[in-house]
Amino acid sequence: MAKTKELSKDTRNKIVDLHQVGKTESAIGKQLGLKKSTVGAIIRKWKTYKTTDNLPRSGAPRKISPHGVKMITRTVSKNPRTTRGDLVNDLQRAGTKVTKPTISYTLRRQGLKSCSARRVPLLKPVHVQARLKFAREHLDDDWENVIWSDETKIELFGKNSTRRVWRTKNAELHPKNTIPTVKHGGGNIMLWGCFSAKGPGRLIRVKERMNGAMYREILSENLLPSARALKIKRGWVFQHDNDPKHTARATKEWLRKKHFKVLEWPSQSPDLNPIENLWSVAQRQPQNITAVEEICMEEWGKIPATVCENLVKTYRKRLTSVIANKGYKTKY
């Protein structure tokens, strides 16, 4: 049954006033557009308690005591991977018998909910310090003058194997609530792409196993044409990560001879590259590998220049978030 809307205090007082001047319940109901039974209930409450205010409601007692709530909240704060079954057992040993749904309800009241743990690259202390250094030193750079690039592997059926954690609303990227991963962990097709604040650059499929020579060929055939198509101003900066193919001596020498300025980059930092936000643009489910490539190319071509512009405009916030998180993952 749907819950009825509660009468305002003014309406309840008006019912009593009309009753006191001799009007019947039916007449009051017609005048105020209320049911006779509703009017009668308000009048009976006033006669009994001399007030029309809401009375305290007793409700059912909490199944978990305040001490028990503190105990399970403290447990999941220390170890977010604690299961509801573990918490049921902990409370039972303390003399309280509850069900798993009660655990869920109680933790939700404390601002905690069960969520799938995010998969993020494993960060060692050296990575954290490098990320902090990068964020502080480049906080005020001209990011609109950067061409961002990356490779990604797109899976036909996506990733499975998730793990759930208890966390608060904005704590999805805390190290305790994530699952470390290695970047090159499977996939079906590989793509290379680039973009700037002016819009998406070229996107190509890499059909063979990529090595340093192939990477330099990709840059030769696609990077400069992308810069020209995007009409990015002279002196632009090229960004790529620390993949061995990117940092190989031959690649560095090739970039130097082409007079490309290259942005220094901290390892294990895909969250600092805004192109990561563009990889997830396609929402359609492909049926085969050919369809995967077609969908990616189509969706990449549909990306509005404004999306790219906004990603770059908010890049300073991304770095500020890294600094605030003391070098750990950002929410971007």
C-alpha positions, 0 to 999 in steps of 0.5 A, a space after each residue: 500500500 502506498 504511503 499517504 502524504 502527511 497533513 501539514 501542521 496548519 491543516 491539522 490545527 484548522 481541523 481542530 478549530 472547525 471542530 471547536 466551532 461546531 462543524 461536523 467531521 463530514 462538513 470539515 472533510 468537504 471544506 478541506 477536501 479530506 476523508 471523514 476518517 482522516 478528520 476524525 483521527 485528528 480530532 480524536 488525537 486532539 481530544 486524547 493528547 491535547 495536541 495535533 503534533 506527531 507523537 513519538 513512534 516506538 518502532 522495532 528495537 535495533 537488532 544490533 546494539 550500538 556497540 555491535 554497530 561500532 564493532 562491525 564498522 571498525 572491522 570493515 574499515 580495517 579490512 574492506 574485503 570482510 564478508 557479511 558471513 564473517 560479520 555474522 559470525 563475529 556478532 554471533 560470538 559476541 552473543 548477537 544473532 543476525 542475518 546477512 540482510 541485517 548486516 547490509 542494512 546496518 552498514 548502509 546506515 553507516 554510509 558503507 555499501 558493498 561494491 566491486 573493487 576497482 582494478 588499478 595498477 600496483 603502486 610501489 612507494 617509488 611510483 607514488 613518489 614519482 607521481 607526486 613529483 610529476 603532479 607538483 612540477 607540472 601543475 600549471 603546464 599548458 595542457 592544451 598544447 599536449 598530444 596525448 597517446 596510448 595503446 589499449 587492448 579491447 576484449 570481445 566479452 570484457 573482463 570478469 572476476 570481480 571482488 566486492 568491498 565495503 566502502 564509503 561513497 568517495 573511497 573507491 580508489 583507496 588502496 584498500 578498496 582496489 585490486 592491483 593489476 598489470 597493464 597488459 593482461 589479455 585482450 583481443 585487439 590492440 589499438 593506438 590512438 591520440 588526442 588533444 584539446 582540439 579533438 580526437 586524433 588518429 586511431 589505428 588497429 595494431 594487427 601484429 605484435 608491436 615492437 619498437 620498430 613498429 611503434 616508431 612506424 606508427 608514430 611516423 605515419 600517424 602522430 604528425 598527421 594528427 597534429 596537423 589535422 588538429 591544428 595544434 600550435 607549434 611547439 606542442 608536447 607529445 605524451 606517451 607512457 613508459 612502455 619499453 617500446 616507448 623508452 627504447 634508445 632507438 625510439 628516443 633517438 627517433 623522437 629527438 631527430 624529429 624534434 618532438 618534445 616529450 613529456 616526462 611520465 611517471 610509471 603505473 599512471 594510466 589515471 593521469 592520462 586523460 585518453 583513458 577516459 576516451 577508451 570507454 566511449 563504446 557501449 555497444 556489445 560486439 558479436 565478433 572481432 571484426 565488429 569490435 574494430 568497427 565499433 571502436 572506429 565508429 565511436 572514436 569518430 563520434 567523440 565531440 571536440 568539446 569532450 576532449 576540450 573538457 578533459 584537458 581543461 580539468 587536467 589541473 584538477 586531476 593533478 590536484 587530486 593526486 597531490 591530495 591523495 599523496 600520490 595514490 590513484 585519482 578519481 578520474 
